[in-house]
Amino acid sequence: MGCSSLTARVFNRREWLAAGLLAASCARPKALPIFNTVPPFHLTSQSGASFNSAMLNGAPWLASFFFASCNGPCPRMNTAIHDIQEQTYAFKGLKFVSFTVDPERDTPEILAAYAKRYKADPARWFFLTGRREIISTVAKDGFQVGALDIAQSHSTRVMLVDGQGRVRGHFPTTEKEEFDALLAGISAVYQEAS
């Protein structure tokens, strides 16, 4: 039964419940809040190529902060991001941007090996390094997750950014409900743009 096939007929109790859930799923989701705008940045990707924020204009993207030598939350977070990558190919143009908080050690070569470890699609998922002060400004002013005053200190949330560079949500990736909320947020941002 599709969104347009809710016809006037006699429903039993179970059919009414199913029809109500279907009608609710056909409605546009609640608009996400708008937080900050991500400041312009120019960094280097895992391929060694120059990467700047203008390359993300026009389509939503997900951002995260990590460091390659992390044995704590980073592997769990990047496994969750890989799962999101695999479930979102239908969202045209969606990209993933992971900023290292340890740019002195996380060279493009280290990041390239790390990207392979998580089966990152090189056309969609970018691991970025560069000057610490640039990454710190992006973290503090754009995502409001604090400056990188201490190496290896960072947020473990995934941030949703719309096609205009505005942060629309911060999502932990440790709970199934939050994972589902992130997928719903991606869908909501795409529906806004359509």
Residue pairs with C-beta under 8 A, 6 or more apart in sequence:
1 18
1 19
1 22
3 22
3 23
3 25
3 26
6 19
6 22
6 23
11 19
28 188
28 191
29 184
29 187
29 188
29 191
30 188
31 188
31 192
32 160
32 168
32 169
32 185
32 188
32 189
33 168
33 169
34 166
34 167
34 168
35 144
35 166
35 167
35 168
35 169
35 170
36 141
36 142
36 143
36 144
36 166
36 167
37 142
37 164
37 165
37 166
37 167
38 53
38 63
38 138
38 142
38 143
38 161
38 165
38 166
38 167
39 53
39 137
39 138
39 141
39 142
40 52
40 53
40 54
41 52
41 53
41 130
41 134
41 135
41 137
41 138
42 50
42 51
42 52
42 53
42 130
42 134
43 50
43 51
43 52
43 99
43 128
43 129
43 130
43 131
43 134
43 135
44 50
44 51
44 108
44 128
44 129
44 130
45 51
45 108
45 111
45 126
45 127
45 128
46 108
46 111
46 112
46 114
46 115
46 120
46 122
46 126
46 127
46 128
47 108
47 112
47 122
48 108
51 126
51 128
53 165
56 95
56 97
56 161
56 165
57 163
57 164
57 165
58 93
58 163
59 92
59 93
59 94
59 95
59 163
60 91
60 93
60 94
60 160
60 161
60 162
60 163
60 186
60 189
60 190
60 193
61 94
61 95
61 96
61 97
61 161
62 81
62 84
62 94
62 95
62 96
62 97
62 158
62 159
62 160
62 161
62 182
62 186
63 97
63 98
63 99
63 143
63 158
63 159
63 161
64 77
64 78
64 81
64 96
64 97
64 98
64 99
64 155
64 157
64 158
64 159
65 98
65 99
65 100
65 101
65 139
65 143
65 145
65 154
65 155
66 74
66 77
66 78
66 98
66 99
66 100
66 101
66 154
67 74
67 100
67 101
67 102
67 105
67 106
67 151
67 152
67 154
68 74
68 100
68 102
68 105
68 106
68 110
68 111
68 113
68 114
69 102
69 105
70 152
73 156
74 156
76 173
76 174
77 156
77 158
77 173
78 98
78 118
79 118
80 158
80 173
80 174
80 179
81 96
81 98
81 118
81 125
81 158
81 173
82 118
82 119
82 120
83 179
84 96
84 158
84 173
84 179
84 182
84 183
85 96
85 120
85 121
85 124
85 125
87 183
88 94
88 183
88 186
91 186
91 187
91 190
93 163
94 124
94 186
95 124
95 125
95 126
96 120
96 124
96 125
96 126
97 125
97 126
97 128
98 125
98 126
98 127
98 128
99 128
99 135
99 138
99 139
100 106
100 111
100 127
100 128
100 129
100 135
101 135
101 139
101 148
101 151
101 152
101 153
101 154
102 151
102 152
103 129
103 130
103 131
103 132
103 135
104 132
104 151
106 114
106 127
106 129
107 129
108 129
111 127
111 128
111 129
112 127
114 127
115 122
115 125
115 127
118 125
120 127
128 135
129 135
132 148
135 148
136 147
136 148
136 149
137 147
139 145
139 146
139 147
139 148
139 154
139 155
140 146
140 147
142 167
143 155
143 159
143 167
143 170
144 167
145 154
145 155
145 157
145 159
145 170
146 153
146 154
146 155
148 154
155 170
156 172
156 173
156 174
157 170
157 171
157 172
157 173
158 170
158 171
158 172
158 173
158 182
159 167
159 169
159 170
159 171
160 167
160 168
160 169
160 171
160 182
160 185
160 186
160 189
161 167
161 168
162 168
162 189
162 192
162 193
163 189
163 193
168 185
168 189
169 181
169 182
169 185
171 178
171 179
171 181
171 182
171 185
172 178
173 179
173 182
